[in-house]
Amino acid sequence: MKPTDFAIQLSRYLGTYLPGQSGCSTNTVFSYRDAFSLLLIYCKDELRLPPHKLTLEQIDRHLVEGFLQWLETGRNCSVATRNNRLAAIHAFYTYLQYEEPRFLERCQEILSIPYKKAQKKTMSYLTLDEMQALLTQPDVRTAAGRRDLTMLSLLYDTGARVQELADLTLGDVRLSSPTVIRLKGKGNKVRLVPVMTPTEKLLRGYLEEHDPNYAVHHGYPLFCNRDGKKLTRAGIAYILKKYVVQAQSLGSIPLQTVVSPHVLRHSKAMHLLQSGVNLIYIRDLLGHADVSTTEVYARADERFKREALMLAYPSPSPETEETAWQKDADLIDWLKNLGK
């Protein structure tokens, strides 16, 4: 069976262009692959268009908009997920403009599909006391508990993304003073992050217990499961959730607080900001491409904003005494009860 033009271009895009010319990470390629897998499912199930017969001519703005609507209504996906799938389609059609100029108008029509505005969620983070309570939950009398404490401490201390932590190998750890962790972030960008002394001691003890010859096993995963394979993002999230539930049962963390690995990253950034660390340094620690991304932490910290306003300059508003009616408790009580 002869492949269609859509199959040829999509295969080249995912198999050659993204990992080779564009230098995208494996996770990015997988994310784009999943978006087009869903598009093919939509075409097959909803439009009766078999994947092996689908052509570039058949995919237009109307089809893509129907796919996006199907994601929200048929699969109950969030607006953020819908926008992520659209981003993958936009990226493919940006590439396609140069590979198939005859479809230039079609590409531009699809590229003009707007992203949907989503309600911004309040950023969640743990206070310093809550973070300390969380890190007291692992049972350090067991090997698994010592591993978990080291892992969660490193996740918080470096402000790493969960995938960055999962991808760490023994060769990414430099224990010579100062101790530094090498993290590979989005776009395969590498950054060196120092760790604090308590985390360094945990890491040193863990390495000596886990693999006394860690210096020569550079490619071995830093954190493994019971089968000796590296922990996945889901595995790390599962371990974290277990200790969050323990802390919540003790009243150390509010029951309604949802704590994911990314919340620990937010927590590190907020604690640094509240300690007076410059946003530029926080940006470098987190691996943000632009400081405007890091500024979200300053906007989220009400205490930080209030203190900044108070220190800016004295208020020109005159201080006044309470008026007579404000001092009259009986009158205030009467007004409060008026209409009850």
C-alpha positions, -999 to 999 in steps of 0.1 A, spaced: 0 0 0 14 34 -10 16 58 19 -3 91 16 13 125 16 1 131 51 17 98 64 50 107 46 52 142 60 41 133 95 67 104 97 95 128 85 84 154 110 82 131 140 111 108 131 136 131 115 129 168 119 119 171 156 147 149 171 173 157 145 171 192 130 150 208 157 168 191 186 136 184 206 137 162 236 122 127 236 94 139 258 85 167 233 84 142 204 62 119 225 38 147 233 35 157 196 31 120 187 2 117 212 -15 147 197 -15 133 162 -25 98 175 -56 114 190 -62 133 157 -61 100 138 -85 84 163 -109 113 159 -108 110 121 -114 73 122 -141 72 149 -160 104 142 -154 111 105 -149 75 92 -116 85 77 -92 56 80 -57 67 90 -40 49 61 -61 69 36 -59 103 53 -44 130 30 -33 165 35 -61 177 13 -87 163 37 -73 181 68 -86 217 69 -95 242 95 -130 228 100 -116 193 107 -91 206 132 -117 227 150 -139 197 152 -111 177 167 -105 204 193 -141 204 202 -142 166 204 -112 167 229 -132 189 253 -167 174 249 -159 138 239 -129 132 260 -135 157 288 -100 173 283 -92 206 300 -86 238 280 -49 235 288 -48 200 272 -68 213 242 -43 241 238 -13 217 240 -28 196 212 -33 227 191 3 237 197 15 204 183 -7 209 152 5 245 148 41 233 150 35 207 123 18 230 99 46 256 104 70 229 92 46 219 64 46 254 49 81 249 36 78 212 27 45 215 8 41 251 -5 11 240 -25 -8 238 8 4 272 20 -31 287 22 -44 256 40 -15 258 65 -22 295 72 -59 288 78 -50 261 104 -23 283 120 -49 310 125 -69 288 148 -66 307 182 -58 292 215 -86 291 240 -84 313 271 -82 292 302 -89 303 337 -56 308 355 -52 286 385 -38 299 418 -2 287 421 1 262 450 32 259 472 41 247 506 52 269 535 86 263 549 71 246 580 50 224 557 80 215 536 99 205 567 70 184 580 69 166 547 106 157 548 103 142 582 79 115 570 103 90 553 114 63 577 152 67 575 156 33 593 149 16 560 168 18 527 137 28 509 130 56 534 166 69 530 163 69 493 129 87 494 143 114 518 173 120 496 151 121 465 125 145 478 152 167 494 170 169 461 138 176 442 131 206 465 166 218 469 174 220 432 139 232 421 141 204 394 112 194 372 102 158 380 114 146 346 148 162 352 150 144 385 140 110 369 167 114 342 195 120 367 224 96 365 253 90 389 275 110 365 253 141 370 264 144 406 296 162 415 303 158 452 335 178 453 330 211 471 307 228 463 283 199 455 266 205 421 239 187 402 237 187 364 201 190 352 190 186 316 159 206 311 136 215 282 152 217 248 181 196 262 194 227 279 219 218 307 223 238 339 244 233 370 226 237 403 243 238 437 228 220 467 227 229 503 249 211 529 221 190 545 211 177 511 247 171 502 251 149 533 220 129 524 232 125 489 267 114 499 253 88 524 228 75 498 255 71 471 278 52 495 250 29 505 234 25 471 266 20 450 301 23 466 315 24 431 293 52 419 323 72 406 328 47 377 291 40 370 283 74 354 254 62 333 235 44 360 202 60 372 205 80 404 172 68 418 159 33 410 129 12 419 131 -22 435 138 -38 401 169 -16 396 153 5 368 151 43 370 121 58 387 95 73 363 77 105 368 46 85 379 68 66 404 82 98 419 47 113 422 34 81 439 61 82 465 55 119 472 18 114 475 24 87 501 43 110 524 19 139 518 -10 118 530 10 109 561 17 145 568 -19 155 563 -30 127 587 -9 144 613 -23 178 606 11 192 593 -3 199 558 -40 210 552 -61 182 538 -73 203 509 -38 210 497 -28 191 465 9 184 464 26 173 432 63 172 424 59 205 406 46 221 438 80 214 454 95 233 426 71 262 432 79 260 469 116 263 464 112 294 442 88 310 467 111 304 497 140 319 478 119 349 468 107 354 504 143 353 515 152 382 493 170 363 465 170 382 432 146 369 405 175 365 380 192 339 403 158 321 407 154 321 370 188 305 365 181 279 392 148 269 376 161 269 341 136 295 328 144 309 294 131 344 303 128 361 337 92 370 328 83 334 335 99 336 369 80 368 378 49 347 384 63 339 418 65 376 427 29 381 416 18 351 436 33 362 469 9 386 486 33 393 515 61 402 490 39 426 472 27 442 504 62 447 518 74 461 485 46 487 485 53 496 522 90 502 515 85 522 484 77 555 500 55 569 528 18 571 521 7 607 514 -27 600 529 -32 618 563 -38 597 594 -71 605 609 -88 596 642 -119 575 643 -151 595 639 -177 596 666 -200 570 650 -170 546 647 -164 549 684 -201 543 692 -203 505 697 -241 506 701 -246 524 668 -223 500 650 -241 470 664 -274 486 654 -262 491 618 -249 455 616 -283 442 627 -303 465 604 -325 445 581 -321 411 599 
